[in-house]
């Protein structure tokens, strides 16, 4: 059995293929993330620091920790930090946010007095839900009962989101006047003003275990963008089925422009909404 080197030098780690496959399948089961055969080395590279931190002598030892150890729940949170992709920015795929603000929100309050619940289901470092909050405020909806819940499987990403500090790269699409209006310069970073940050509630959530997130019981609008590109078709089906169980007919689901639910879900229909596209919850049972 190959051992994990205990030094911090960049040494190649050999591992039995069967152990790699066990880890791959376990990671997929718990996180939805799928590593194909060509990316198994990348998976092991990401897991190596955690295996070393747990003083494992082999990847098989680490597998046993993830699968059977009493501390496995906490360790999975660290794994999800490791796999987290935090490449996002303000005003990303803004046409979808425009559809929300210009079409969905006005229609909602024309027919309902109930608060509108918007869920950013994979919020990374917070740019998406904060963009939604800014857009709603700019459109004059600040005084309406709108709840914005944001969740992510990475505690490290959530910590960044709650800190409200962003570097220049996060503003590549945000109009400069809005940065001036809603952010305060602090050294080389920009701090989001409380009138926006206070509108968003953050929670940790694993999309493969949405039942653990009670606040997302009835989201009327879900943003889950640029996540499914890392998931297997089966994992996407499971997550979308969970979304459908929590939405009433007419609820909206926004996914990334490069993603599709074609042949993956019968509970959502693709429709054009205000020049953008969204999946709308139909009357079929989940």
N, C-alpha and C positions, 0 to 999 in steps of 0.2 A: 504494500500500500504506500502510495506517495505521501510524503510528509510536507507540511507547510513550513517554510523556513521561518526561523524566529528572529532573524536579523531584519533590519529595515532596508537592506540593499535590494536593488531591483533584480530579483532572481526569478527565472521562469519556474512556474509551478506546474508540475505534471500531476495528473489525477486520473484515476480509472474512469473510463467512459461511462460505465454503469452508474458511478456516483454522480457524475455530471448530469446524467439523465434524471436520476432521482431528485437532485436539487432543482433541475429545470421544472419538472412536473410539480414539485411542491410549491415553488415560487409562483407558477401559473395558477395553481389551485387557490393560493392565499391572496394573490395580488391581481390576477388577471393578465399580468404581463407575460408575453410569450417570447422565448428566445429560441429561434430556429437553430439547426445544427451548425450553421456558419457563425452563430453569435454565442455559442456556449463559452468560448474563451473570454468574451467580454463580460458575460455573467459572472464567471469565476473571479475575474479581475475586480469586479465591483464588490464581491462578497469577501475577498481576501482580507481586507482590513478588519472586518467584523470577526472573521474566524480567528485572526491573530489576537484581537481584543479579548476574545473568550478563551484564549490559551489552548486552542484546539491543535492537536497533533496531525490532523488530517481533515479533509473536507467531509469525510464520512462522520467524524466527530461533530462537525458543525451541523450536518444534516440532522443528527440525533437531537441536538439542542433545539433546532427549529421545529422538529416534529414532536418531541416528547417532553422536553424540559419544562419544569414549572415556570421558568422565566421566559418561555417562548413568546408570550404576547408582547412583552416589552422588547424582546429581541426583534420581533417582526416590525416594530415601529422603527427600529434603527435600520433594518433592511429597506424599508420603504423610503427612509431618508436617502439611503444610498442610491436607490433607483430613481429618485425624483428628478424630473426634467423641469427646470425653472426658467425656460426660455419663453418669456412672455413680455408684454409691454402694453401701455395704455392705448386705448382706441384700436386694439387689434380686431380685425374683421368688424369694423364699426358699422357696416350696413346692417348687421344683425341687431346691434344695440339701437340703431335708428328705428328698425321695425318694432322693437319693444316699446320705445318711447313714443313713437308717432302713431302706431296702429294698435298694439295690444293693450297698452295702458289706458288710452282714451276709451276703447271699447269696453274694457273691464268696468270702469267707473260709470259708464252710461247704463250698465245693467246690474251693478252690484254695489252694495255698501260694505261688503266684507273686505277686510284687508287683502291686498294682493301680495302673495308670497313668491319671491324670486330666489332661486337657489343656484348659486355658482358652485357646481358639484366638484370641480377640480380647480381650485382657485390659485394654486401655486403661491407666488409671493404677493398676491392681492390686487394686481393691476386690473384684472377683469371686474371683480365686484365693485372696486372703487370707480372704474370707468362708468359702470352702470349708475352708481350713485351720483356722479358728476353730471351725467347726461340727464338724469331725472330732475336734478336741481336746475339745470340750465333750461329745461323745458317747462318749468313751473310746477312740478309735481311734489315738491318738498313737503307741502302741508297735507298731502294725502296719505292714507294709511297703507304704506308700502313697506314690507319687511324684506330685507336682503340678508339671506343666510349664505355664508361661504364656508366650504369645507375642503380639506385636502388630506391625503394620506401621509404627508410629510410634516412632522412637527417642526423641522428646521424651516420649511417654507412658510408655515403659519407664523413662526416667530418673526420672520422678515415682514410678513404682511401686517402683523400687529405693531411692529416698530414704526411703520409708515415712512421709512426713509428710502429714497430711491435715487439712483445715479442717472446720468445723462442717457444711458442706453434705453431706459424705460420710457423715454419721452419721444422716441423716433417718429411716432404718428400723432401725438397729442398736439393740437394747435397751441402755439406759444402763448397767446392771451389766456388760455385756460391754465397753463402751468403757472403763469404769473398770478392768476386769481386764486388758485386753490393750493399752491405749494409755497413754502417758505425756504429760502436758500439757507443751508447750514453746511458751511465748508464746501466740499465737493458734492454734497448730497442735497436733496430737496425733501422737506418734511411736509406731509399732507396735513392740511388744516383739519381741526376737530369737527367742523360742521359736515365734513364728508366722512371721515373715518368713523364717527359715532353712528353712522347709518348702517354699518355692516357688523353682523355678528359672526364670529369665526368659531368653527368646531373642527376637531379631528374626525376624519371618517375614512374608512376603507370602502371603496365602491363595491367590493365583493361582499361586504357585510353591512349593507345600508340599514338593516333592521336596528343596528346599534345606534343610529342617529335619529332619535325621536323627533327632533325639531323639523325634520324633513318629511313629516307624515303626509302633508298635503301641499306640495309646491305647485303653484299654478303655472310657473315658467321655470324651466330648467336649462341652464347653460352647462354643457359638458363637452367642451371643445378641445380638439387636439389631444385627446386621451386614447380614443379607440384605435389610433394608429399603432399603439403599442400592445393592444389586446388581441387575443385570438377570437375568431368568430364565435366560439362557444361562450367565451367570457363576455363579449359584447351582448349576446343574447340574454345572458343572465342579468347583466346590469340594466339593460333596457326593459326587461320584464319587471325588474324591481321598480324602475321609474314608472312604468305603466300602472303598477299596483297602487301607486301613490297619487296619481293624477286622475282627475275627473275628465270626462269627454270635453274636448275643446282646449285642454291644456297644451302648452307649447314646449317643445324640446329643440334647443339649438345645439348642433354639433359643428365640428370644424368643416371648413369648405372643402377640404380634401377627403372627408370621411363620408360614408354612406351606410344606410341601414337597409339597402336593397337586399331582399331575400333573408334578412335577419330578424325582422319584426313585422307582425301583422297588426300590432296595436297602434302603430303610428303611420300617418299618411303624410307624404311630402307635399307641402303647399307653398305657393308664393305668398309672402307677407310683406307688403310695402317695399317691393323691389329686392327683397332678400328671400331666403328659403328657410323654412322651419318644419319640423315634424309635429303634426297635430294629433293629439290623442283622440282615437275614434271610440266607438261604442262597443268594440269587441272586448271580451273579457281577457284579462292578462293570463 
